[in-house]
Amino acid sequence: MTRMQSRSIVVRRDPPLSGQANMAIDEAMLAEARPDSPITIRLYQWDQPTLSLGHFQNMEQCEKDVRISHAPELRAIPWVRRKTGGGAILHDREWTYSFVMPADSDEAGKGHSEALYRSVHESIRDGLVALGWNAKLAEHCTCSPMNRGENESFLCFHRRSPVDIVVGESKVVGSAQRRSRTGLLQHGSLLVNRSLLFPDLFGLEELRDGFCDPINWPDWLEDKIRQGLRSAMDGVCEVP
């Protein structure tokens, strides 16, 4: 019997950094990945509230977006562009994760990229349910590419896409991906506390049904990402 290939995992945790620095590190992780590189998981925060735009969003068009006129708070904070797609994300009182799966004939292909996305979110959802949150995966998309007016929020966490993680009506985890010739980058945001700029963006701490012991969120999130990767790669490679 042929022994299944094993992928090691390297974890890095950075201190809170600027948006430019955070995005530069994620981009470098993807650019420097090689077929025999380990999977890299990164957990980090931001040194100040920052708005990140998806790779395919136009910075100038976003600055002129009519919805920004109703959100002057967004004009007062730094803006940065992400390598991954999706909409505008306000990074405030959260933990952000990223991981890079090096390019391989199977592991970073389109089919497995979708499996990775879902599996990591399922692992985080199951972990939240085990802690007492009524977490579930969103089933329907509330985003409308044709609706760029006032009826749809500018911020991604005010909208829902399938497989986002929600607690009640509040979105608490959203992720995005980018594939390149060197591998696959996925990163996402775990909202821990209510945003200081947008109080209607609830975090997990405000959505508790009851008391639970303090949680070391970076340790917890690392464990859930590992579980998700392990589940997605089952039968493809061994992940510790």
C-alpha positions in Angstrom: 0.0 0.0 0.0 1.3 3.5 -0.9 1.9 5.7 2.1 -0.2 8.8 2.0 1.7 12.1 1.6 1.9 14.1 4.9 1.6 17.9 5.1 3.2 19.7 8.1 1.7 22.9 9.5 3.5 26.0 10.5 1.7 28.5 12.7 2.6 32.2 13.0 1.1 34.7 15.3 1.9 38.4 14.8 1.3 41.4 17.0 -1.3 43.8 15.9 -0.1 45.5 12.7 -1.3 48.1 10.2 -3.5 47.0 7.3 -0.8 47.4 4.8 1.6 45.3 6.9 -1.0 42.6 7.5 -1.9 42.3 3.8 1.7 42.3 2.7 2.4 39.3 5.0 -0.5 37.3 3.6 0.5 38.1 0.0 4.1 37.1 0.8 3.0 33.8 2.3 1.1 33.0 -0.9 3.9 34.2 -3.3 6.6 32.3 -1.4 4.7 28.9 -1.2 6.3 26.0 -3.0 4.8 22.5 -3.7 6.8 21.0 -0.8 6.2 23.9 1.6 4.2 23.2 4.8 0.7 24.6 5.3 1.0 28.0 7.0 -1.6 29.2 9.4 -1.5 32.8 10.5 -3.5 34.5 13.3 -3.5 38.2 13.8 -5.2 41.5 14.7 -5.1 45.1 13.4 -3.4 48.0 15.2 -6.4 50.2 14.5 -9.9 49.9 12.9 -9.3 49.3 9.2 -11.4 48.8 6.1 -10.2 46.1 3.7 -11.6 45.9 0.2 -11.8 42.8 -1.9 -9.3 42.3 -4.7 -11.8 43.0 -7.4 -13.3 46.2 -5.8 -12.2 49.5 -7.3 -10.8 51.8 -4.6 -11.9 55.0 -6.4 -15.4 53.7 -7.1 -15.7 52.7 -3.5 -14.7 56.1 -2.3 -17.4 57.6 -4.4 -20.0 55.0 -3.4 -23.2 56.7 -2.3 -23.4 54.5 0.8 -20.2 56.0 2.1 -21.9 59.3 2.5 -24.0 57.7 5.3 -21.0 56.2 7.0 -18.5 59.0 7.6 -16.7 56.7 10.2 -15.4 54.7 7.2 -13.7 57.7 5.7 -11.7 58.4 8.9 -10.0 55.0 9.0 -7.3 53.5 6.8 -8.3 51.5 3.7 -6.4 48.6 2.3 -6.9 46.1 -0.5 -7.0 42.4 0.2 -5.5 39.7 -2.1 -8.7 37.7 -1.7 -12.1 38.6 -3.2 -15.4 39.5 -1.5 -16.7 42.8 -0.2 -15.6 45.5 2.2 -14.7 44.3 5.7 -14.4 46.5 8.8 -11.6 45.0 10.9 -12.1 46.2 14.5 -12.5 43.9 17.5 -11.9 40.6 15.9 -9.3 37.9 15.2 -8.3 37.4 11.6 -7.0 34.1 10.3 -5.2 33.2 7.1 -3.8 30.0 5.8 -1.8 29.1 2.6 -2.2 25.7 1.0 0.8 25.3 -1.4 0.0 24.4 -5.0 -0.3 20.7 -5.6 -2.0 18.5 -8.2 -5.0 18.0 -5.8 -4.8 20.0 -2.7 -5.2 23.6 -4.0 -7.4 22.8 -7.0 -10.8 24.3 -7.4 -12.7 21.3 -6.0 -10.6 21.2 -2.9 -10.6 25.0 -2.5 -14.4 24.8 -2.1 -14.1 21.9 0.3 -11.5 23.7 2.4 -13.7 26.8 2.7 -16.7 24.8 3.9 -14.8 22.4 6.1 -13.1 25.2 8.0 -16.4 27.0 8.5 -18.1 23.8 9.6 -15.3 23.2 12.2 -15.6 26.8 13.6 -19.4 26.4 13.7 -19.3 23.1 15.5 -16.8 24.6 18.0 -19.1 27.5 18.7 -22.1 25.3 19.1 -20.1 23.2 21.6 -19.5 26.4 23.6 -23.2 27.2 23.7 -23.7 29.6 20.8 -26.6 29.0 18.4 -24.3 29.1 15.4 -25.2 27.8 11.9 -24.1 28.2 8.3 -26.0 30.7 6.3 -28.0 29.1 3.5 -29.0 32.0 1.3 -27.2 34.9 -0.3 -28.5 38.4 0.5 -25.9 40.1 -1.8 -27.1 41.6 -5.0 -24.5 42.5 -7.6 -27.1 44.7 -9.4 -28.0 46.6 -6.2 -25.3 49.1 -5.3 -27.7 51.7 -3.8 -28.8 52.4 -0.3 -30.8 49.3 0.1 -27.7 47.1 0.5 -25.1 47.8 3.1 -21.5 48.7 1.9 -20.1 46.4 4.6 -19.8 42.7 3.9 -20.7 41.7 7.5 -24.1 43.4 7.1 -24.8 40.8 4.3 -24.9 37.0 4.0 -23.4 34.6 1.6 -23.8 30.8 1.7 -21.6 29.1 4.3 -21.0 32.3 6.3 -21.4 31.6 10.0 -24.3 33.4 11.7 -25.5 33.5 15.3 -29.2 34.5 15.2 -29.3 37.3 12.6 -25.7 38.3 13.1 -22.9 37.3 10.9 -19.8 36.4 13.0 -17.5 34.7 10.5 -16.9 35.3 6.9 -14.0 34.2 4.7 -12.6 34.6 1.2 -10.1 32.9 -1.0 -7.5 33.5 -3.8 -5.8 30.9 -5.9 -2.6 31.4 -7.7 0.1 29.3 -9.4 1.8 29.0 -6.0 -1.2 27.9 -4.0 -4.3 28.9 -2.3 -4.8 31.7 0.3 -7.9 31.7 2.5 -8.5 34.3 5.2 -11.4 35.2 7.3 -12.6 37.3 10.3 -14.0 36.1 13.6 -16.0 38.9 15.2 -15.3 38.7 19.0 -16.7 42.0 20.3 -19.2 44.6 19.1 -17.6 47.1 16.7 -16.8 50.4 18.2 -17.6 52.2 14.9 -20.7 50.2 13.9 -22.4 49.0 17.1 -24.9 47.0 15.1 -22.0 44.6 14.1 -22.3 42.3 17.1 -19.5 40.1 18.2 -19.6 36.7 19.9 -19.3 38.2 23.3 -22.5 40.1 22.9 -24.4 37.1 21.5 -23.9 34.7 24.4 -27.0 33.1 25.8 -25.3 32.7 29.1 -22.0 32.7 31.0 -19.0 30.6 29.9 -15.4 30.6 30.9 -13.1 33.1 29.2 -11.9 31.8 25.8 -8.3 32.1 24.4 -9.6 32.9 21.0 -6.3 32.5 19.0 -5.7 29.0 20.5 -9.3 28.1 19.9 -9.3 29.3 16.4 -6.0 27.6 15.5 -7.5 24.3 16.8 -10.7 24.7 14.7 -8.7 25.6 11.5 -6.5 22.5 12.0 -9.6 20.3 12.4 -11.1 21.8 9.3 -8.0 21.3 7.2 -7.7 17.7 8.5 -11.3 17.0 7.5 -11.0 18.6 4.1 -7.8 16.8 3.3 -8.9 13.3 4.5 -8.0 10.9 1.8 -5.8 13.4 0.0 -3.0 13.9 2.5 -2.3 13.6 6.2 -2.6 16.8 8.2 -1.4 16.9 11.8 
